[in-house]
Amino acid sequence: MNWSEMVYHLHNEGIHDLPKEAILLARGQTCFTRAFHYSNNAEGLQFHPELTRTMIQD
């Protein structure tokens, strides 16, 4: 897996059921819904895009 494909989640909660109009954009092994698009101007993320590998390793 490339680093650009890795993201971190630091939570125990997740989105399990999306509305039927939503489009799943990314999923993970431990949290099915990582990113989704809904409506004309709404996206949702269920991970921490601000974290880098260096931050986690330190």
Secondary structure, DSSP 8 states (H G I E B T S, - for coil): --GGG--B---S-------TT-EEEE--SS-S-SEEEETTTEEEE-SBTT--HHHHH-
